[in-house]
């Protein structure tokens, strides 16, 4: 069903609305994709061979102070060039792969969180018919910072306590920007080594004098300069 009322939520290209259900809880939009083919993310070749369908549920921006939920029927395709590969078609303009909220909703909630923080941002979002938890607001903020931030060059590595005397982890900070980049499990060398290996942009590692951190920096970032801090790296 085409939506011609300009006050209704906008429908991205490639979707056809089958049903609208309005209740006190919000607006439920049932729709399906209309593209005749999809592009394999591995080889870039198009395919028309439909394997199966499944349902996706995504939250969207509110309408008339009511929460909006999309219930989408999406297809899986067989790739004719990658042996045995099955892939799901993207929903362009609404949600990325495995997303549970639309891109426009995530952007709005992230903007709120950047100004107010976790729990205050969640309370305002719920008041605006965009229910979300404080923890999810913080995850959205961290995701934006990761996407928009340049690769780390000078990092500080130190341990920190989940529960002092019982459970510890490792904190990684960007010393040029003065912010936390990541939290790693435990104080062993392996997680730090793997993290450094996945971030080849790191040129300087500031750490305490613990042996596991020295080994992790030596094996995970052999070209980086190590700075051993007597007290703390962060």
Phi, psi and omega in degrees: 000125177286143178258111183260343180290117183294344180277348180280162180301143180288142181255120180297155176299142179094002177240142176239125183278123179267327185200149174236128179234113182254129179218179178295335180281342180145192181250125177253121180250118176260127185211170175219160180281155185238355182296144181277345182208168177219157183259129178293128181290345182272310185254346179080008180269147180277151179221143175248003185274100181282128179268312183192179176231159175208170184252137174242143177241123180230138172277148182224177177302147183290160176229124179052046179063025177235140179294144181245132178233132175262134173243102191252135171265114185243148183258152168255141182243153170266134177272130181279353182249332178260112184303123175074005183275133175237133183224154179266143179287146178282157174250084187293133177088357180236301182210146178279178182301129179066007180289150177248003175217154180291159180297323181290326176291316179299321179295318179295316180291327177293318178300318178297316180295325179296330181273316189257337185098193187292282184295315176300320178295322178294322179295317178293320179298319178294323178295332180265018178065034174233067188301137181198156178267160179297322179297321180292324176301316180295323178296320178296321179296314180297321180296319178295319181295323180293317183291319187271347185272147176290159179301141181293143181242320178238116184239152173245136184234130180205165177269159176210159189259121166290316176216108190305129180086351184234312187224128183232157175225188180237133178253137178241124182241147170272109186284342177281322180264347178068046181213160178283133178263314187204158173239128184246150180285138174072181179240022181274172184284327190300309180298322180291318178300313180296322180294315180295322180295330180275358178233076184293350180286346183293123181250336181225132178240114175261126186216168171278184187270015179295138181300315180300323179290324177296316179296319181297318180292324182290322183267329182274331179221070186297334181274350184280152175275130179262135175240113182269115180265129181296327186257283182219150179272338187243000000 
